[in-house]
Amino acid sequence: MLLNRPATATQITHGRRLWLYILCGLVMVFLVAPTLLVIPMSFSGTRYLTFPPESWSTRWYEAYFNSLEWRDATVVSFTAAIWTMIVATFTGTLAAYGLQSARLKTGKLVNIILSLPMMIPSILIAVGVFIFFAPLELNNTITGLVLAHSILAIPLVLITVTAGFRNYDFNQELVARSMGASRPWAFLTVTLPQIRNSVISAALLAFITSLDEVVIALMIAGGDKATLTRRMFLQLRDEIDPTIAAISTLLIIMSIILLAASQFLQGKSKPQ
């Protein structure tokens, strides 16, 4: 009854929007289905990637966990992702705080400049980073990888934390400072606890950004500092190994969990 009858003269019922729901559903299936096909393929018992699998096995998960090369690449990826999360969250949060509290006339321009890495193709950033890092001997190092990934992650942190600041009244921090608290202490004890969900959400996004990045890693991460995604890309180029499907499945599951946690925290940070 509620599906077809509007409660008011201007309300559009779910029935009249049914075509839109169907269209959105088809678009989602088109975008998500190719990714989800990797999951059953990772349990294939054959030597080649086939769908549907001719037989079922967990041999490729065992191959991943028993391979020293894959384990080393995983350690590099997670190390870089954790440090990227720390650097990008710290830098992006401070940038968002400065832009929101200072109320500069050039604030929008600064915001656009800090968001440029989201608009520039990753390959251009990768080439620029490679050339810039070469004389500094930062290529093929964890430090260089973290700095490069932070370039991509900081804009996401900036946007997410800025959204959290929109629901925060800066007068509360001013009251704390008027009572003798220093600005850093007022931020840590008054401001940060109230935007913590946005900060944690931003940190999770920064972690995912670093963990999934491959273009920059192809340029500056080689040898024993090769990331998991870089090794996966090179393996696909040389040989189609079903182990990659198993790794992709694990990365998909982790990304879904982290993104769900990020969305949940962002939802909690919004005023009820």
C-alpha positions in Angstrom: 0.0 0.0 0.0 2.8 2.4 0.9 4.6 1.2 -2.2 2.1 2.8 -4.6 0.3 5.5 -2.7 2.1 8.7 -1.8 1.7 10.1 1.6 1.7 13.6 0.2 1.0 15.2 -3.2 4.7 15.7 -3.9 6.1 12.4 -2.6 7.5 9.9 -5.1 6.6 6.4 -4.1 9.0 3.4 -4.2 6.8 1.9 -6.9 7.4 4.9 -9.2 11.1 4.6 -8.5 11.2 0.9 -9.1 12.9 1.4 -12.5 15.7 3.4 -10.8 16.2 0.6 -8.3 16.4 -2.0 -11.0 18.9 0.2 -13.0 21.1 0.8 -10.0 21.0 -3.0 -9.2 22.1 -3.8 -12.8 24.9 -1.3 -12.7 26.1 -2.7 -9.3 26.0 -6.3 -10.7 28.0 -5.1 -13.8 30.7 -3.5 -11.6 30.9 -6.0 -8.8 30.3 -9.4 -10.5 33.7 -9.5 -12.3 35.5 -8.9 -9.0 33.4 -11.6 -7.2 34.2 -14.2 -9.9 37.7 -14.3 -8.5 36.5 -15.9 -5.3 35.3 -19.2 -6.7 38.2 -19.3 -9.1 40.6 -19.1 -6.1 39.2 -22.5 -4.9 39.9 -24.2 -8.3 41.8 -27.5 -8.1 43.3 -27.1 -11.6 46.6 -25.5 -12.6 44.9 -22.7 -14.6 42.2 -20.1 -13.9 38.9 -21.4 -15.0 35.3 -20.5 -14.3 33.4 -22.4 -13.1 36.1 -24.5 -11.5 36.4 -28.1 -12.7 37.3 -29.2 -9.2 37.6 -27.6 -5.7 40.7 -27.2 -3.6 42.5 -24.9 -1.2 45.8 -25.7 -2.7 46.4 -22.1 -3.9 45.8 -20.7 -0.4 48.3 -23.2 0.9 50.7 -22.2 -1.9 50.5 -18.5 -0.9 51.0 -19.1 2.8 53.9 -21.6 2.2 55.7 -19.3 -0.3 58.6 -17.2 1.2 58.4 -14.7 -1.7 54.7 -14.0 -1.2 55.1 -13.8 2.5 58.0 -11.2 2.2 55.9 -9.2 -0.3 53.0 -9.3 2.2 55.2 -8.0 5.0 56.4 -5.1 2.8 52.9 -4.2 1.8 51.5 -4.2 5.3 54.6 -2.4 6.7 54.2 0.3 4.1 50.4 0.5 4.6 50.7 0.9 8.3 53.3 3.6 8.1 51.3 5.3 5.3 48.2 5.2 7.5 50.2 6.9 10.3 51.8 9.6 8.2 48.8 10.4 6.1 46.3 10.4 9.0 48.6 12.7 11.1 49.3 15.1 8.2 45.8 15.1 6.7 44.2 15.6 10.1 46.4 18.6 10.9 45.8 20.0 7.4 42.0 19.7 7.9 42.2 21.2 11.3 44.3 24.1 10.1 42.0 24.9 7.2 38.8 24.7 9.3 40.1 26.7 12.3 42.0 29.4 10.4 39.1 30.2 8.1 41.6 31.6 5.5 40.3 33.3 2.4 42.6 31.1 0.4 41.4 28.0 2.2 39.5 26.6 -0.8 42.5 27.1 -3.0 44.8 25.3 -0.5 42.2 22.5 -0.3 42.2 22.1 -4.1 46.0 22.0 -4.1 46.1 19.3 -1.4 43.5 17.3 -3.3 45.4 17.4 -6.7 46.8 13.8 -6.3 43.2 12.6 -6.6 42.9 14.3 -10.0 46.3 13.6 -11.5 46.7 10.1 -13.2 48.7 7.8 -10.9 51.3 7.1 -13.7 52.2 10.8 -13.8 52.7 10.8 -10.0 54.7 7.6 -10.3 57.1 9.0 -12.9 57.5 12.3 -11.0 58.2 10.5 -7.7 60.7 8.1 -9.4 62.7 11.0 -10.8 62.5 13.0 -7.6 63.5 10.1 -5.4 66.4 8.8 -7.5 69.0 11.4 -6.4 67.8 11.0 -2.8 68.2 7.2 -3.0 64.6 6.6 -1.8 63.6 4.3 -4.6 63.3 0.6 -3.5 63.0 1.6 0.1 60.1 1.5 2.6 60.6 5.2 3.3 60.1 6.1 -0.3 57.1 3.8 -0.7 55.5 5.3 2.4 56.1 8.9 1.2 54.7 8.1 -2.3 51.6 6.4 -0.9 51.0 9.2 1.5 50.7 11.5 -1.5 47.7 9.5 -2.6 46.3 9.0 0.9 46.4 12.5 2.3 43.6 13.9 0.1 41.3 11.1 1.3 42.1 11.8 4.9 41.7 15.5 4.3 38.2 15.1 2.8 37.0 12.6 5.5 38.3 14.6 8.5 36.9 17.8 7.0 33.5 16.2 6.9 33.9 15.4 10.6 34.7 19.0 11.4 31.5 20.2 9.8 29.6 18.6 12.7 31.9 20.1 15.3 31.5 23.4 17.1 34.9 25.1 17.4 33.6 27.3 20.2 34.2 24.3 22.5 37.9 24.4 21.9 37.9 28.1 22.3 36.3 27.7 25.8 39.0 25.2 26.8 41.7 27.6 25.6 40.2 30.5 27.4 40.4 28.5 30.6 44.2 28.1 30.2 44.6 25.0 28.0 47.2 25.3 25.3 46.1 24.9 21.7 47.6 21.4 21.3 46.1 20.2 24.6 42.7 21.6 23.7 42.8 19.9 20.4 43.8 16.5 21.9 41.4 16.6 24.8 38.4 18.5 23.3 38.4 18.4 19.5 40.0 15.1 18.7 37.7 12.9 20.9 34.7 14.4 19.1 36.0 13.8 15.6 37.7 10.4 16.4 35.3 8.4 14.3 36.2 10.5 11.2 39.9 10.2 12.0 39.7 6.4 12.4 37.7 6.1 9.2 40.3 8.3 7.4 43.1 6.1 8.7 41.3 2.9 7.4 41.0 4.5 3.9 44.7 5.5 4.0 45.6 1.9 4.9 43.5 0.5 2.0 44.9 3.0 -0.5 48.5 2.0 0.3 47.7 -1.7 0.4 45.9 -1.8 -3.0 48.2 0.7 -4.9 50.2 -0.9 -7.7 51.2 1.8 -10.3 53.6 3.7 -8.0 54.9 0.5 -6.6 55.8 -0.7 -10.1 58.1 2.3 -10.4 59.8 2.7 -7.1 59.4 -0.7 -5.2 61.6 -3.5 -6.5 63.8 -6.3 -5.3 63.2 -7.3 -1.7 61.0 -4.2 -1.3 58.5 -5.3 -3.8 54.9 -5.0 -2.6 52.3 -7.7 -2.8 50.3 -5.9 -5.6 53.5 -5.4 -7.6 54.5 -9.0 -7.4 50.9 -10.0 -8.4 51.1 -7.8 -11.5 54.4 -9.1 -12.6 53.3 -12.7 -12.0 50.2 -12.1 -14.2 52.5 -10.8 -16.9 54.8 -13.8 -16.8 52.3 -16.6 -15.9 48.7 -16.9 -14.9 49.0 -18.4 -11.5 45.8 -19.3 -9.5 47.7 -18.2 -6.4 46.9 -14.7 -7.5 43.2 -15.4 -7.3 43.6 -16.6 -3.7 45.5 -13.5 -2.8 43.0 -11.3 -4.5 40.2 -13.0 -2.6 41.9 -12.3 0.7 42.5 -8.6 -0.3 38.8 -8.3 -1.4 37.6 -9.6 1.9 39.9 -7.3 3.9 38.9 -4.3 1.8 35.2 -5.0 2.3 35.7 -5.3 6.0 37.7 -2.1 6.3 35.4 -0.1 4.0 32.4 -1.3 6.0 34.1 -0.2 9.2 34.9 3.1 7.6 31.3 3.7 6.5 30.0 2.7 9.9 32.3 5.1 11.7 31.4 7.9 9.3 27.7 7.2 10.0 28.3 7.4 13.7 30.1 10.7 13.4 27.0 12.4 11.8 24.6 14.1 14.2 21.4 12.2 14.9 
